[in-house]
Amino acid sequence: MLWLGIGIAVGALVVRAVTKRARSYTPQGLAASARDSAVGLVESVREFIDDVRDNMTEREAEINAAFADGDALDDELYPEGRQFR
C-alpha cells in the first residue's frame, strides 16, 4: 500500500506540472508572458532614463563650475591636445 500511495502522489504532481506547462502555451498564457516581458522592458527603460538624467545633471554642474572658475574644458575633452579636435 505504501508504494501505491507514493505512486499516486507522484502521478498527481506530474499531472499538475504538465497541466501548468500546457496552460503556459495557451493564448492567455502567452499573453501573460508577453505582458510580463513588456513590463520588465518598460522598467529597464525607465531606470536607464533616470540614470541618464542623473549623469546629465552631474555633468551640467561640472560644466557650470568650470565656467564659473574660468577653467577650460578642452583638457578634459581632448587630453591629447587641441590639434586632434
LINTARA-V455858 format. One record per residue. N is the residue number from 1. RES is the residue in one small letter. PHI is phi as a letter, one per 20 degrees, with the letter a starting at -180 (NA if undefined). BURIAL is 1 if it has 24 or more other ideal C-beta (glycine too) atoms within 12 Angstrom, else 0. Layout:
# LINTARA-V455858
N&RES&PHI&BURIAL ; N&RES&PHI&BURIAL
This chain:
# LINTARA-V455858
1&m&NA&0 ; 2&l&f&0 ; 3&w&f&0 ; 4&l&f&0 ; 5&g&f&0 ; 6&i&f&0 ; 7&g&f&0 ; 8&i&f&0 ; 9&a&f&0 ; 10&v&f&0 ; 11&g&f&0 ; 12&a&f&0 ; 13&l&f&0 ; 14&v&f&0 ; 15&v&f&0 ; 16&r&f&0 ; 17&a&f&0 ; 18&v&f&0 ; 19&t&f&0 ; 20&k&f&0 ; 21&r&f&0 ; 22&a&f&0 ; 23&r&f&0 ; 24&s&f&0 ; 25&y&e&0 ; 26&t&f&0 ; 27&p&g&0 ; 28&q&f&0 ; 29&g&f&0 ; 30&l&f&0 ; 31&a&f&0 ; 32&a&f&0 ; 33&s&f&0 ; 34&a&f&0 ; 35&r&f&0 ; 36&d&f&0 ; 37&s&f&0 ; 38&a&f&0 ; 39&v&f&0 ; 40&g&f&0 ; 41&l&f&0 ; 42&v&f&0 ; 43&e&f&0 ; 44&s&f&0 ; 45&v&f&0 ; 46&r&f&0 ; 47&e&f&0 ; 48&f&f&0 ; 49&i&f&0 ; 50&d&f&0 ; 51&d&f&0 ; 52&v&f&0 ; 53&r&f&0 ; 54&d&f&0 ; 55&n&f&0 ; 56&m&f&0 ; 57&t&f&0 ; 58&e&f&0 ; 59&r&f&0 ; 60&e&f&0 ; 61&a&f&0 ; 62&e&f&0 ; 63&i&f&0 ; 64&n&f&0 ; 65&a&f&0 ; 66&a&f&0 ; 67&f&f&0 ; 68&a&f&0 ; 69&d&e&0 ; 70&g&n&0 ; 71&d&e&0 ; 72&a&e&0 ; 73&l&e&0 ; 74&d&g&0 ; 75&d&f&0 ; 76&e&f&0 ; 77&l&f&0 ; 78&y&c&0 ; 79&p&f&0 ; 80&e&e&0 ; 81&g&p&0 ; 82&r&f&0 ; 83&q&f&0 ; 84&f&e&0 ; 85&r&f&0
